[in-house]
Amino acid sequence: MNTIPTALDHLVLATPDLAATIADFTERTGVAPAVGGVHVGLGTRNYLVALGGTGYLEIIGPDPEQAHHDGPRPFGVEGLTGPRTATWAIRTTDLDAAAVDAARARGYDPGPAHPMSRRTPDGTLLEWRLTGPAHPCGLVPFLIDWGTSAHPTASGLPTTPLLEVSATTPEPEKIHRVLTALGTELALTEGPEGMTFTLDTPRGPVTFD
């Protein structure tokens, strides 16, 4: 099996302390992530690293400038005890027909699509649509369509090539069936639920979980 999932758009590394996780990532890899932007109204912000090709890593955590945000934040970042690989996304250019409808026809409903946006540090507005996550398991990706917006990797991000992605789950076959319906795959073995990825960095291979 390919160790990098088909149509991978990005991996999500969620953290309760964005500054500390960015510092740790930089120390371990020798690469400083680039500022992504703020998710206004959601209480989060992110930093980005290209993974080679059109994939990237999103490091997301609470935005200190939205400290008084009410309600849950994406990926439950405020309740985490440390950084963790929360989930991943696969990219499509036809979210409704080629992705959502096709997955439903194969027996899995990824949920409705909804719009999101953020501004880059230079003020550029990025807009995209994504699903769910409809499945409670973070090993099942959500779907994303960037529409007419430039993909984040087009902005010259620092790069740490992705070497592999793998996961463990108590029910590998169940997750595999859902991934097949989405037209992708993930290296799965039986065990406690979790996801890891390894990057090729100036300081050698580095694994995150």
Secondary structure, 3 states (H helix, E strand, C coil): CCCCCCCEEEEEEECCCHHHHHHHHHHHHCCCCEEEEEECCCCEEEEEEECCCCCEEEEEEECHHHCCCCCCCHHHHHHCCCCEEEEEEEECCCHHHHHHHHHHHCCCCCCCEEEEEEECCCCCEEEEEEECCCCCCCCCCEEEECCCCCCHHHHCCCECCEEEEEEEECCHHHHHHHHHHHCCCCEEEECCCEEEEEEEECCEEEEEC
